[in-house]
């Protein structure tokens, strides 16, 4: 749980309050934040629902607050970077058209 503590603190939520909300102990929350144990998938979903964030944000796969996906160890090629630059210049509607076209080609 890479981001549990950071997200919890940014929202002003105490360990005790989170524990009560998801029916766990404060010590349990502390163990998760210290990386000594890991929450179950059900617990992750309950935490995300209570703290109004995504499970990806809790796991560090998405930057908290930005919605940007983070894939650790991934490096974009020059082609990937250029493709993203071009796509970002398009309107949202056109971006979805490009995505649909690319998905159709991939099948």
Residue, then its C-alpha position, 0 to 999 in steps of 0.5 A: x500500500x504505497x499511498x495509503x498514508x499519504x492519501x489518508x493524511x491529505x484528506x485529514x482522515x485519522x487511522x482511527x476513523x478509517x478503521x471504524x469506517x471499514x471495520x478494522x482496527x487502528x493497529x491493522x491500518x498502521x500495519x498496512x501503512x508500514x508495509x508489514x501486512x497488506x489489505x485484502x482486495x475487499x479491504x482495498x475497495x472499502x478503503x477506496x470507497x471511503x476515501x473517495x480515491x481509486x484502488x490504483x491510487x492506493x497502490x501507487x499505479x495512478x498519481x493521486x489527484x492527477x489521474x495519471x497512470x504510473x507503470x513502474x519501470x516502464x519507459x516510453x520509446x521516442x515513438x510512444x512519446x511522439x504518438x502521445x504528443x500528437x494525440x494530446x493535440x486532438x480534441x477529446x472526441x478525436x482522441x476517442x476516434x483514434x482510440x477506437x481505430x487503434x483498437x479495431x486494428x489491434x483485433 
